[in-house]
Amino acid sequence: VQLVESGGGLVQAGGSLRLSCVASGDIFSVNAMGWFRQAPGKEREEVAVWTDGDRTWIARSMKGRFTISRDNAVNTLYLQMNSLRPEDTAMYYCAAHRPGMDSYEYWGQGTQVTVSS
């Protein structure tokens, strides 16, 4: 499975961005996809998850601001980010999970999000 993210950039606080993650390869083996982020000097954190059956989960600090969705017709995972804050600045990664695996097995290269105050 190959994952390619896009949509990052520089935005002012309060603004919005939509990240995209296009999946290719053996995507039918994937049962969950997620967005993660990592800021300089900080640990990677889980942002949002989509699972089979269109179930979604958003980290508490991002609820009400971020939305995760997937368009199966174009094999793309999205992360809509509204009301962005400077603390949302990070590299955002897309990841894919297969059934039976302990952790996410496939990762994209990341897309940088920078929020200015």
BELTAVEN-V124613 format. One record per pair of residues at least 6 apart in sequence whose ideal C-beta (glycine too) atoms are under 7 Angstrom apart, sorted by the first residue. I is the first residue (numbers start at 1). GAP is how many residues later the second one is. Records with the same first field share a line. If there is no record, write none. Layout:
I=GAP, GAP
This chain:
1=22, 24, 25, 26, 29, 95, 105
2=22, 23
3=18, 20, 91, 93, 103, 104, 105
4=17, 18, 104
5=14, 15, 16, 87, 88, 89, 103, 104, 105, 106
6=14, 105
7=10, 11, 12, 13, 104
8=9, 11, 84, 103, 104, 105
9=8
10=104, 106
11=6, 73, 104
12=104
13=71, 72, 73, 102, 103, 104
14=69, 70
15=69
16=65, 66, 68
17=64, 67, 96
18=60, 62
19=16, 59, 60, 73, 92
20=56, 58
21=55, 56, 73, 87
22=53, 54
23=52, 54, 73
24=51
27=48
29=69
30=66, 67, 68
31=20, 21, 66, 67, 68
32=17, 18, 19, 65
33=17, 37, 44, 61, 62, 63
34=12, 14, 15, 61, 70
35=12, 13, 33, 44, 57, 59
36=8, 9, 10, 11, 57, 59
37=8, 10, 53, 54, 55
38=6, 52, 53
39=50, 51
46=13
47=12, 15, 19, 32
48=8, 9, 10, 11, 18, 20, 31
49=7, 8, 19
50=6, 18, 20, 27
56=12
58=8, 10
65=16, 17, 18
66=13, 14, 15
67=13
68=10, 11
69=9
70=6, 7
77=17
81=7
84=31
85=30
86=29, 30, 31
88=25, 27
89=24, 25, 26
90=23
91=19, 21
92=18, 19, 21
93=14, 15, 17
94=14
95=9, 11, 12
96=8, 9, 10
97=7, 8
98=7
